[in-house]
Amino acid sequence: MSHHTSPSATAPPPADSGPGVTTSGSGHPRVTEPVVFIVLAVLSVVGAVIGADLVAKLGISANTSVVGALIAMLIGRIPLAGLRSMRSVHRQNLAQSAISAATFASANALLTSIAVPYVFGRKDLVWPMLIGSFAGLLIDTWVLYRSFGSRLLPADAAWPPGQAAAETIKAGDKGGKRALVLGAGTLVGLGGTLFSLPLSAAGVAFLGNVWALLMFGVGLGLREFSPDLFHTDLGAGYVPHGVMVGAGVVALGQAVFMLVRRRPARQEQPAAGPAPSDRDETTAYTVDEKALRRSLVRGYALFVAGAVLLAVLGGLIGDMSPLGLLGWVLFAAFAALVHELIVGLAAMQSGWFPSFAVTLIFLVLGLLSGIPSVPLALLVGYVSATGPAFADMGYDLKAGWLLRRDHRPWDPYEREGRREQFRAALIGFAAALAVVAVLWQSYFKQGLIPPVAKVYADTVKNGLGEPGVLRTLLIWAVPGALIQLIGGTRRQMGVMLATGLLILTPNACWMVLAALAVRVGYRKWRGPRADEELNLVGAGLIAGSSLGDSAQIIKAS
């Protein structure tokens, strides 16, 4: 299948007026519709408050996209003529895109990043950091928007929370057996949060790549049980970080190799599956490698501009030599781009993103490079602002892709839908910026600081604290690199092993491995129908866990 024109070249048809319309004459709903805009703005403020409150008080972040979808469904069923338009699954998709963008932006990108200079003792740098991290957040999401649907970040990859959001919306629209299965899974997932059982891990294992998730489960198990098995804690001493360094370097090399090699246009199709003539057009790459290259290069240039802005606002020009400042800017931009790509690849396969760990790797590299403490604190804040929103946008675009697959003609509708989702995310980001700007002083004065920000700031203040860190990173980078090389770009096995090693969640490994065993056995028994049925169960478990996490704002208040 040949590639299509860029999104901006597709003339949008008129907006639709009803739920789930799939005729060729209908266009995608717009965020500028008055009812949609008001719903998105209100949900975005709600999501931003939830995100900031949970990360400050409990140190967790919740995926609120399912919450947004459910609220949008309820609004659509209010017996008022003006609200009936919210019965459209595509408007509900815009609602979940906005609220989840606001949640991750306020929690992971903005509040966490501005807490770093605050804890470091430079309260005067909080406002410059807020502006710099917001710039990084916007660039981060723009790169994902321009890269989604490429060979590097394909729409038909797992993106498990996106599948959960789409299945929730579809079940609410169609009802029947699908709604019952999804509802049962949601109740089980919600019940799991009450007993501190990570059932979302089992849900992910029903949806993602089996090999990637097998390595993820192995990593989770090694992290949890290594003290008993090997009499050493594999989570300590930068061992997981070394594995991630090796896997990340190879993953970056694989991405670069994919971008520079030439291939005929007729081969621009996913590697697995039936012959091109039999393939569903919705699985074709909508972003070719030339467009992907251009987006990543422009993304790096924008990250450089963002780093320059932060350097100017943070007063680094007077504190560093011209050569040192140039190195800082180029390194900050490189770290931001690599961070978002590694976090995005992990999130694409597993629904978990190792943002904290990858940021810490660049912090360690900055310390080893001798970057002064204040510039390093700003660099860490800037890098930590990228990644989570990148992953979240991937989830949301996956949900939209699943909801739009039945529309014909598909391609212009898909591109228009992605553009509207990006605009919905921008509404969420604006709400997040406003909420964090208003609330941060109140939180920080009470000592409510995101825990990861304390780790970053303490590491910048105190250094590595132990000799031989570089040697540990290099030694453990070798197995990480080899496993990533063996798994290839589609499986991301090295990155997923490192992600599991970096997460200490009791019993999560058993959830992942048991669900994978069930999945393999059920597939042998049920055949092709197994995946569709397990997708519903997995989506329900993730949705229930997300609802449980979001409900913890009651506990935090």
C-alpha positions as CSV (number, residue, x, y, z in Angstrom):
1,M,0.0,0.0,0.0
2,S,1.4,3.4,-0.9
3,H,1.8,6.1,1.7
4,H,-0.5,9.0,2.0
5,T,-0.2,12.7,2.3
6,S,0.7,14.5,5.6
7,P,-2.1,15.3,8.0
8,S,-2.2,18.9,7.2
9,A,-2.8,18.1,3.5
10,T,-6.0,16.2,4.2
11,A,-9.0,18.5,3.9
12,P,-11.3,17.7,6.9
13,P,-14.9,16.8,6.1
14,P,-17.8,18.2,8.1
15,A,-18.1,17.1,11.7
16,D,-20.4,14.2,12.5
17,S,-23.4,14.6,14.7
18,G,-24.1,11.2,16.1
19,P,-22.5,8.3,18.0
20,G,-20.3,5.9,16.2
21,V,-21.0,7.2,12.7
22,T,-18.9,5.4,10.1
23,T,-20.2,6.7,6.7
24,S,-17.9,8.1,4.2
25,G,-19.5,11.6,4.4
26,S,-18.9,12.1,8.1
27,G,-15.9,13.9,9.5
28,H,-14.3,13.5,12.9
29,P,-15.8,15.6,15.8
30,R,-13.9,18.7,16.7
31,V,-12.6,20.0,20.1
32,T,-13.9,23.4,19.1
33,E,-17.5,22.2,19.3
34,P,-18.9,24.2,22.3
35,V,-20.2,21.2,24.2
36,V,-17.1,19.2,23.6
37,F,-14.8,22.1,24.5
38,I,-16.6,22.7,27.8
39,V,-16.6,19.0,28.7
40,L,-12.9,18.7,27.8
41,A,-11.9,21.9,29.8
42,V,-13.8,20.7,33.0
43,L,-12.4,17.1,32.7
44,S,-8.9,18.5,32.2
45,V,-9.0,20.6,35.4
46,V,-10.3,17.5,37.3
47,G,-7.5,15.3,35.8
48,A,-4.8,17.9,36.6
49,V,-6.0,18.2,40.2
50,I,-6.1,14.4,40.6
51,G,-2.6,14.0,39.1
52,A,-1.0,16.7,41.2
53,D,-2.7,15.5,44.4
54,L,-1.8,11.9,44.1
55,V,1.8,12.4,43.1
56,A,2.4,14.9,45.9
57,K,0.6,13.0,48.7
58,L,1.0,9.4,47.7
59,G,3.8,9.4,45.1
60,I,1.7,7.7,42.5
61,S,0.3,8.7,39.2
62,A,-3.0,7.4,37.9
63,N,-4.1,6.8,34.3
64,T,-7.5,8.7,34.3
65,S,-8.4,8.1,30.6
66,V,-11.0,5.4,31.6
67,V,-12.4,7.8,34.2
68,G,-12.8,10.4,31.5
69,A,-14.4,8.0,29.1
70,L,-16.9,6.9,31.7
71,I,-17.8,10.5,32.6
72,A,-18.3,11.3,28.9
73,M,-20.6,8.3,28.5
74,L,-22.7,9.5,31.5
75,I,-22.9,13.0,30.2
76,G,-24.1,11.7,26.8
77,R,-26.9,9.9,28.6
78,I,-28.2,13.1,30.4
79,P,-31.6,13.8,28.7
80,L,-30.7,17.2,27.4
81,A,-30.5,17.8,23.6
82,G,-27.2,19.7,23.8
83,L,-25.5,16.8,25.5
84,R,-26.6,14.0,23.2
85,S,-23.6,14.6,21.0
86,M,-21.3,13.1,23.8
87,R,-22.8,9.7,22.9
88,S,-20.3,9.6,20.0
89,V,-17.5,7.2,20.8
90,H,-15.1,9.7,19.1
91,R,-16.1,12.6,21.3
92,Q,-15.7,10.2,24.3
93,N,-12.2,9.5,22.9
94,L,-11.4,13.2,22.9
95,A,-12.6,13.4,26.5
96,Q,-10.4,10.6,27.7
97,S,-7.4,12.1,25.7
98,A,-7.8,15.4,27.4
99,I,-8.2,14.2,31.0
100,S,-5.3,11.7,30.8
101,A,-3.0,14.3,29.2
102,A,-3.9,16.7,32.0
103,T,-3.2,14.1,34.7
104,F,0.2,13.0,33.4
105,A,1.2,16.5,32.6
106,S,0.5,17.9,36.1
107,A,1.9,14.9,38.0
108,N,4.8,13.5,36.1
109,A,5.9,16.4,33.9
110,L,5.3,19.7,35.7
111,L,5.0,19.2,39.5
112,T,7.8,16.6,39.6
113,S,10.2,18.7,37.5
114,I,9.7,22.0,39.4
115,A,10.2,20.1,42.8
116,V,13.8,19.3,41.8
117,P,15.2,22.9,42.1
118,Y,12.9,23.5,45.1
119,V,14.3,20.6,47.1
120,F,17.8,21.5,45.9
121,G,17.3,24.8,47.7
122,R,16.9,27.1,44.7
123,K,13.3,28.3,45.0
124,D,14.1,31.1,42.6
125,L,14.4,28.5,39.8
126,V,10.9,27.0,40.2
127,W,9.2,29.4,37.8
128,P,12.0,29.1,35.1
129,M,11.8,25.3,35.5
130,L,8.0,25.4,35.1
131,I,8.4,27.3,31.8
132,G,11.2,25.0,30.6
133,S,9.4,21.8,31.6
134,F,6.2,22.9,29.9
135,A,8.2,23.6,26.7
136,G,9.7,20.1,27.0
137,L,6.2,18.6,27.5
138,L,4.8,20.3,24.4
139,I,7.8,19.1,22.3
140,D,7.6,15.6,23.7
141,T,3.9,15.2,22.7
142,W,4.4,16.8,19.3
143,V,7.1,14.2,18.5
144,L,4.8,11.3,19.4
145,Y,2.0,12.8,17.4
146,R,4.2,13.1,14.4
147,S,5.7,9.6,14.9
148,F,2.7,7.5,15.9
149,G,1.9,5.0,13.1
150,S,5.5,4.6,12.0
151,R,7.6,1.5,11.9
152,L,9.2,2.7,15.2
153,L,5.9,3.3,17.0
154,P,3.3,1.4,15.1
155,A,-0.4,1.8,15.8
156,D,-0.9,-2.0,15.8
157,A,1.6,-2.5,18.7
158,A,0.2,-3.3,22.1
159,W,-0.2,0.1,23.9
160,P,-2.2,-1.8,26.6
161,P,-3.9,1.1,28.5
162,G,-5.0,2.5,25.1
163,Q,-6.7,-0.9,24.3
164,A,-8.4,-0.7,27.8
165,A,-9.8,2.8,27.1
166,A,-11.0,1.8,23.6
167,E,-12.7,-1.4,24.9
168,T,-14.4,0.5,27.7
169,I,-15.8,3.0,25.2
170,K,-16.9,0.3,22.8
171,A,-18.5,-1.7,25.5
172,G,-20.4,1.3,26.7
173,D,-21.6,2.1,23.2
174,K,-22.6,-1.5,22.1
175,G,-23.5,-3.2,25.5
176,G,-24.3,-6.9,25.3
177,K,-21.8,-9.7,26.2
178,R,-18.8,-7.4,25.6
179,A,-20.0,-5.0,28.3
180,L,-20.6,-7.8,30.7
181,V,-17.1,-9.3,30.2
182,L,-15.5,-5.9,30.4
183,G,-17.6,-5.0,33.5
184,A,-16.7,-8.2,35.3
185,G,-13.0,-7.6,34.5
186,T,-13.2,-4.0,35.8
187,L,-14.8,-5.1,39.0
188,V,-12.0,-7.7,39.6
189,G,-9.4,-5.1,38.8
190,L,-11.0,-2.6,41.1
191,G,-11.2,-5.2,43.8
192,G,-7.5,-6.0,43.3
193,T,-6.6,-2.4,44.3
194,L,-8.4,-2.8,47.6
195,F,-6.1,-5.8,48.4
196,S,-3.0,-4.2,46.9
197,L,-2.9,-6.8,44.1
198,P,-1.4,-5.4,40.9
199,L,-4.0,-7.0,38.6
200,S,-3.2,-4.4,36.0
201,A,0.0,-6.4,35.4
202,A,-2.1,-9.4,34.5
203,G,-4.3,-7.3,32.3
204,V,-1.2,-6.0,30.4
205,A,0.0,-9.6,29.9
206,F,-3.3,-10.4,28.1
207,L,-2.7,-7.5,25.7
208,G,1.0,-7.0,25.0
209,N,3.8,-8.8,23.1
210,V,4.3,-12.2,24.7
211,W,8.2,-12.2,24.5
212,A,8.4,-8.6,25.7
213,L,6.2,-9.3,28.6
214,L,7.9,-12.5,29.5
215,M,11.2,-10.5,29.9
216,F,9.2,-7.9,31.9
217,G,7.9,-10.6,34.2
218,V,11.4,-12.1,34.6
219,G,12.8,-8.7,35.5
220,L,10.0,-8.1,38.1
221,G,10.8,-11.5,39.6
222,L,14.5,-10.9,39.8
223,R,14.0,-7.6,41.4
224,E,11.6,-8.9,44.0
225,F,13.3,-12.2,44.9
226,S,17.0,-11.6,44.2
227,P,17.7,-11.1,47.9
228,D,16.4,-14.6,48.7
229,L,17.7,-16.3,45.6
230,F,21.1,-14.7,45.2
231,H,21.6,-13.0,48.5
232,T,21.9,-9.6,46.8
233,D,19.5,-6.9,45.8
234,L,19.5,-6.5,42.1
235,G,17.6,-3.2,42.5
236,A,20.5,-1.7,44.4
237,G,23.9,-0.5,43.2
238,Y,22.8,0.7,39.7
239,V,22.5,-2.9,38.3
240,P,19.1,-2.3,36.6
241,H,20.3,1.0,35.4
242,G,23.3,-0.7,33.7
243,V,21.0,-3.2,32.0
244,M,18.8,-0.2,30.8
245,V,21.9,1.6,29.5
246,G,23.0,-1.4,27.4
247,A,19.4,-2.1,26.2
248,G,18.8,1.6,25.6
249,V,22.0,2.1,23.5
250,V,21.1,-0.9,21.4
251,A,17.4,0.2,21.1
252,L,18.7,3.6,19.9
253,G,21.0,2.0,17.4
254,Q,18.2,-0.2,16.1
255,A,16.0,2.9,15.7
256,V,18.8,4.8,13.9
257,F,19.5,1.8,11.6
258,M,15.8,1.5,10.8
259,L,15.8,5.2,9.9
260,V,18.9,5.3,7.7
261,R,18.4,2.1,5.7
262,R,16.5,2.4,2.4
263,R,13.6,0.1,1.5
264,P,11.2,0.1,-1.4
265,A,7.9,1.8,-0.7
266,R,6.0,-1.4,-1.4
267,Q,7.7,-3.0,1.7
268,E,6.5,-0.3,4.0
269,Q,4.2,-2.7,5.9
270,P,4.4,-4.4,9.2
271,A,6.7,-7.3,9.1
272,A,4.3,-9.9,10.5
273,G,1.0,-11.0,9.2
274,P,-0.6,-12.0,5.9
275,A,0.5,-10.9,2.5
276,P,0.2,-7.2,1.7
277,S,-2.8,-7.8,-0.6
278,D,-4.7,-9.5,2.2
279,R,-3.8,-7.1,4.9
280,D,-6.2,-4.7,6.7
281,E,-5.4,-1.2,5.5
282,T,-5.6,0.2,9.0
283,T,-2.4,-1.7,9.9
284,A,-0.4,0.1,7.2
285,Y,2.2,2.6,8.3
286,T,0.8,6.1,8.1
287,V,4.2,7.7,8.7
288,D,7.0,6.6,6.4
289,E,10.6,6.5,7.4
290,K,11.4,9.8,5.7
291,A,8.7,11.6,7.7
292,L,9.8,9.8,10.9
293,R,13.4,11.0,10.3
294,R,12.2,14.5,9.8
295,S,10.0,14.5,12.9
296,L,12.9,13.2,15.1
297,V,15.4,15.7,13.8
298,R,12.9,18.5,14.2
299,G,12.2,17.2,17.7
300,Y,15.8,17.3,18.6
301,A,16.1,20.9,17.3
302,L,13.1,21.9,19.3
303,F,14.5,20.3,22.4
304,V,17.7,22.3,21.8
305,A,15.6,25.5,21.6
306,G,13.8,24.5,24.8
307,A,17.1,23.9,26.6
308,V,18.4,27.3,25.4
309,L,15.2,28.9,26.8
310,L,15.7,27.1,30.2
311,A,19.4,28.2,30.3
312,V,18.5,31.8,29.7
313,L,15.6,31.8,32.3
314,G,17.7,29.8,34.8
315,G,20.6,32.2,34.6
316,L,23.1,29.6,33.3
317,I,24.6,32.0,30.8
318,G,26.5,33.9,33.5
319,D,27.4,30.7,35.4
320,M,29.0,28.6,32.6
321,S,31.6,29.0,30.0
322,P,30.3,29.3,26.4
323,L,31.7,25.9,25.5
324,G,30.2,24.4,28.7
325,L,26.9,26.0,28.0
326,L,26.9,24.6,24.5
327,G,27.7,21.1,25.7
328,W,24.9,21.4,28.4
329,V,22.3,22.4,25.8
330,L,23.2,19.7,23.3
331,F,23.4,17.0,26.1
332,A,20.0,18.2,27.6
333,A,18.3,17.9,24.2
334,F,19.8,14.5,23.5
335,A,18.8,13.2,26.9
336,A,15.3,14.5,26.4
337,L,14.9,12.8,23.0
338,V,16.4,9.5,24.1
339,H,14.5,9.5,27.3
340,E,11.1,9.9,25.5
341,L,12.0,7.2,23.0
342,I,13.0,4.6,25.5
343,V,10.1,5.4,27.8
344,G,7.8,5.3,24.8
345,L,9.0,1.9,23.5
346,A,8.6,0.3,27.0
347,A,5.1,1.8,27.4
348,M,4.2,0.6,23.9
349,Q,4.9,-3.0,24.8
350,S,3.9,-3.2,28.5
351,G,1.9,-0.2,29.5
352,W,4.6,0.6,32.1
353,F,7.1,3.4,31.6
354,P,10.5,3.6,33.4
355,S,10.7,7.4,33.3
356,F,12.3,7.7,36.8
357,A,15.1,5.2,36.0
358,V,16.0,6.6,32.6
359,T,16.1,10.1,34.0
360,L,18.4,8.8,36.8
361,I,20.7,7.3,34.2
362,F,21.2,10.7,32.6
363,L,21.6,12.2,36.0
364,V,24.4,9.7,36.7
365,L,26.0,10.4,33.3
366,G,25.8,14.1,34.1
367,L,27.6,13.6,37.4
368,L,30.3,11.5,35.8
369,S,30.7,14.2,33.2
370,G,31.3,16.8,35.8
371,I,28.3,19.0,35.1
372,P,27.9,21.6,38.0
373,S,25.1,21.0,40.4
374,V,22.7,23.8,39.5
375,P,22.8,23.2,35.7
376,L,22.5,19.5,36.5
377,A,19.4,20.0,38.6
378,L,17.8,22.0,35.8
379,L,18.8,19.4,33.2
380,V,17.2,16.6,35.3
381,G,14.0,18.6,35.7
382,Y,13.9,19.2,31.9
383,V,14.5,15.6,31.0
384,S,12.0,14.3,33.6
385,A,9.3,16.4,31.9
386,T,9.6,14.3,28.7
387,G,8.5,10.7,28.4
388,P,5.3,10.2,30.5
389,A,3.2,12.4,28.3
390,F,4.8,10.8,25.2
391,A,3.7,7.4,26.5
392,D,0.3,8.7,27.4
393,M,-0.3,10.2,24.0
394,G,0.6,6.9,22.5
395,Y,-2.1,5.2,24.6
396,D,-4.7,7.8,23.6
397,L,-3.9,7.6,19.9
398,K,-4.0,3.8,20.1
399,A,-7.5,4.0,21.6
400,G,-8.6,6.4,18.9
401,W,-7.1,4.2,16.2
402,L,-9.1,1.2,17.5
403,L,-12.3,3.3,17.6
404,R,-11.8,4.7,14.0
405,R,-10.8,1.4,12.3
406,D,-14.3,0.7,10.9
407,H,-14.7,4.1,9.3
408,R,-14.4,4.4,5.5
409,P,-12.6,6.1,4.0
410,W,-10.3,5.3,6.8
411,D,-7.1,7.2,6.2
412,P,-8.3,10.8,6.2
413,Y,-10.6,10.1,9.1
414,E,-7.8,8.6,11.1
415,R,-5.4,11.5,10.4
416,E,-8.1,14.0,11.3
417,G,-8.9,12.1,14.5
418,R,-5.3,12.1,15.6
419,R,-5.1,15.9,15.0
420,E,-8.2,16.5,17.2
421,Q,-6.8,14.2,19.9
422,F,-3.6,16.3,19.9
423,R,-5.6,19.4,20.3
424,A,-7.6,17.8,23.1
425,A,-4.2,17.0,24.8
426,L,-3.2,20.7,24.4
427,I,-6.3,21.6,26.4
428,G,-5.3,19.2,29.1
429,F,-1.8,20.6,29.2
430,A,-3.1,24.2,29.5
431,A,-5.2,23.0,32.5
432,A,-2.3,21.2,34.0
433,L,-0.1,24.3,33.7
434,A,-2.7,26.5,35.4
435,V,-3.4,24.0,38.2
436,V,0.3,23.4,39.0
437,A,1.1,27.2,38.9
438,V,-1.7,27.8,41.4
439,L,-1.1,24.8,43.7
440,W,2.7,24.2,43.9
441,Q,3.4,26.6,46.7
442,S,0.7,25.2,48.9
443,Y,1.9,21.6,48.4
444,F,5.6,22.4,48.8
445,K,5.1,24.5,52.0
446,Q,3.4,21.5,53.5
447,G,6.3,19.3,52.6
448,L,4.2,17.4,50.0
449,I,7.0,16.8,47.5
450,P,6.9,14.0,44.8
451,P,9.3,11.3,46.1
452,V,11.2,10.9,42.8
453,A,12.0,14.6,42.9
454,K,13.6,14.2,46.3
455,V,15.8,11.3,44.9
456,Y,16.9,13.5,42.0
457,A,17.7,16.5,44.1
458,D,19.5,14.4,46.8
459,T,21.6,12.7,44.1
460,V,22.6,16.0,42.6
461,K,23.5,17.3,46.1
462,N,25.4,14.3,47.4
463,G,26.8,12.8,44.2
464,L,26.8,9.0,43.5
465,G,27.6,8.1,47.1
466,E,29.7,5.1,46.1
467,P,32.7,4.3,44.0
468,G,32.6,2.1,40.9
469,V,29.3,3.3,39.6
470,L,30.6,3.6,36.0
471,R,32.1,0.2,36.2
472,T,28.8,-1.3,37.4
473,L,26.9,0.4,34.6
474,L,29.3,-0.8,31.9
475,I,29.4,-4.4,33.2
476,W,25.6,-4.8,33.4
477,A,25.1,-3.0,30.1
478,V,26.5,-6.0,28.3
479,P,23.6,-8.5,29.1
480,G,21.1,-5.7,28.5
481,A,22.6,-5.0,25.1
482,L,22.7,-8.6,24.1
483,I,19.1,-9.4,25.1
484,Q,17.9,-6.2,23.3
485,L,19.9,-7.2,20.2
486,I,18.4,-10.8,20.2
487,G,14.8,-9.5,20.6
488,G,14.9,-6.9,17.9
489,T,12.9,-3.7,17.5
490,R,9.5,-5.4,17.7
491,R,10.0,-7.1,21.0
492,Q,12.2,-4.7,23.0
493,M,13.2,-7.5,25.2
494,G,16.3,-5.8,26.8
495,V,14.3,-2.6,27.5
496,M,11.5,-4.7,29.1
497,L,13.9,-6.8,31.2
498,A,15.4,-3.5,32.5
499,T,12.0,-2.1,33.1
500,G,11.0,-5.1,35.3
501,L,14.3,-4.9,37.2
502,L,13.6,-1.2,38.0
503,I,10.1,-1.8,39.4
504,L,9.5,-3.2,42.9
505,T,5.9,-4.2,43.0
506,P,5.1,-7.2,45.2
507,N,3.5,-10.1,43.4
508,A,3.5,-8.3,40.0
509,C,5.8,-11.0,38.5
510,W,3.4,-13.8,39.4
511,M,0.5,-11.8,37.9
512,V,2.4,-11.3,34.6
513,L,3.8,-14.9,34.3
514,A,0.5,-16.5,35.3
515,A,-1.5,-14.4,32.8
516,L,1.0,-15.3,30.1
517,A,0.6,-19.0,30.8
518,V,-3.2,-18.6,30.8
519,R,-3.0,-16.7,27.5
520,V,-0.8,-19.4,25.8
521,G,-3.1,-22.2,27.0
522,Y,-6.3,-20.4,26.2
523,R,-5.1,-19.6,22.7
524,K,-4.4,-23.3,22.1
525,W,-7.9,-24.2,23.3
526,R,-10.0,-21.4,21.7
527,G,-7.9,-20.7,18.6
528,P,-8.2,-17.3,16.9
529,R,-11.1,-16.2,19.1
530,A,-8.9,-16.3,22.2
531,D,-7.2,-13.0,21.7
532,E,-10.4,-11.0,21.3
533,E,-11.9,-12.5,24.5
534,L,-8.7,-12.1,26.5
535,N,-8.3,-8.5,25.2
536,L,-11.6,-7.7,26.9
537,V,-10.6,-9.3,30.2
538,G,-7.2,-7.6,30.1
539,A,-8.8,-4.2,29.3
540,G,-11.2,-4.7,32.2
541,L,-8.5,-5.5,34.7
542,I,-6.5,-2.4,33.6
543,A,-9.6,-0.2,33.7
544,G,-10.5,-1.4,37.2
545,S,-7.0,-0.8,38.4
546,S,-7.0,2.7,36.9
547,L,-10.3,3.5,38.6
548,G,-8.9,2.3,41.9
549,D,-5.8,4.4,41.5
550,S,-7.8,7.5,40.7
551,A,-10.1,6.9,43.6
552,Q,-7.1,7.1,45.9
553,I,-7.5,10.9,45.7
554,I,-10.2,10.4,48.4
555,K,-7.6,8.7,50.6
556,A,-5.1,11.5,49.9
557,S,-7.5,14.3,50.7
